[in-house]
């Protein structure tokens, strides 16, 4: 009988102490990385094209556009939207030049080297449309003059 009374007391005390606890909130789900064809678009990315020669560097903070006979222009780094095998973003320089960029997960050759890039780039700079290729800046730094840029 004493054992039964002791067990009942433990259960009652246990029930009382659990009533005041607040259940832990579920952890916030982390957003998936902005990755397209193995390229993490949240990290620095290089876009390049020929005829005419041009380049865009996406850094942590900005888009830097340059080219032969073209003034360098800078714009805030835009938010990148990915849908399926396509990433898009838009931004504008302080001079008012708009940059509309579409990256597609298809192998690309710049036509001048023997490199193959993981992304094809379509860039509208103001009224001009440019075609080129893109890869992570780190992959380009590691790549040789030929072969895949990975």
N, C-alpha and C positions, 0 to 999 in steps of 0.2 A: 504494500500500500504506500509506504513511504517512497519507494522508487517511482511509483506511478505519479504521486504528487510532485516529486522533484522534476520528472519529465514534463509534466504539464506546466510547471513554473518556467522552465527553460523555453518552452514553445511560446508562452505568452510574452516573455521578455524579448525573445527573438522577433516576434511579430511587431511589437511596439517599436523596436529600434529600426526596423526596415521601413516603417511608414513615413519617416521624415526625410528619407533620401530622395534626391532628384535623379532620375536616370540621365546618364551621360548623353549629350547631343551627338547625333551621328556626325562623322567627319565630313567636311565639305569635299565633294568630289573634285579632283584636280582636272583642269582643262587639258584635253589632249594636246600634245605638241603639234605645232604647225609644220608638219612634215609632208613633202611632196617629192616623190621619186627618190627617197632617201636623203633629201636635202632639208635640214631643219631651217625653216624660213625665219625663225626667231633669232637665229645667229647671223653674222655677216654673210651676205650673198653678193656675188659679182655677176653682172650681166654684161655681155660684150657683143659687138656686131661689127661687120665690115661693109664697105661700100654703101654709105660712108662709115669711116671708123668712129665708133662711139663706145662709151662705157658708162655703166651705172654701178656705184657701190652702195649697197644697203648696209649701213653701219648700225650700231645699237640705237643711235638717235636720229639719223637723217639719211636721206637719199642724196647722193652726190653724182651729178651728171656731167660728163665731159666728152670731148671728142676733138678730132682734127678740125681746125677752123670753127670751133664752137666754144663759146664762153662757158666756163664752169658755172654750174647752177646748183644750189642747195635747197632742199625742201625738207620739212619734218618727215620723219619715218612714219609711214601710214600703217593702219591696221590692215592685216592681210586676211582675206576671206578665201577659204578653200572649199570647193565643192567637187567631189569626185577627183578627177585627174587635172583640175584647173585651179590655179590660185590667181586672184585679182586684187589690185589695190590702186588707189588714186591719191595724189597729193599735189600741192602747188608750191612753187618757189615764192620767195618774197617779191620777186619781180612780176609775179602773176602767171608764169608759165605752168601749164598743167601737165602732169605726168599720169597717164593711164597705162598700167602694166598688166599683161596677162602672161602667166607662166603655165606651160603645159608639160605634163610628165611624158615627154617623148624625147628619144635620143636626138641629139642635135650636133651638127658639124658647122663650125664657123666658116668653112669654105677656104680658109687660108692655112690652117695647120692640120695636123693629123690627129688632133684631139677630138674626142666625142664627149659631149656634155649630157647630163641627165635631164636638162630642161630646155625647152624651146621658149624664147621670149618674143613677145609682140609688144612694142612700146610706142605709145603715141605721145609725142612731145609737142604740145600745142597742136598745130595742124599737120605735122609731119609724122609718118608712120615708119618705124624702124623694125627690122627683124634681126634676131640674134639668138644667142644661147646663154645659159646661166648654170651656175654651180655654186656650191659653198665657197667662200673665200679661202677657207682652210684647205679644201680639196684642191683648189687651183694652185695654192702655194706648194703643195706636195707633188703635184702632177708634173710629168715630164712634157716634152714637146709633142708627144704622140700618145695615142691610146686613150682609154677612158679616164675621165676626171671623176674620181670617186673619193 
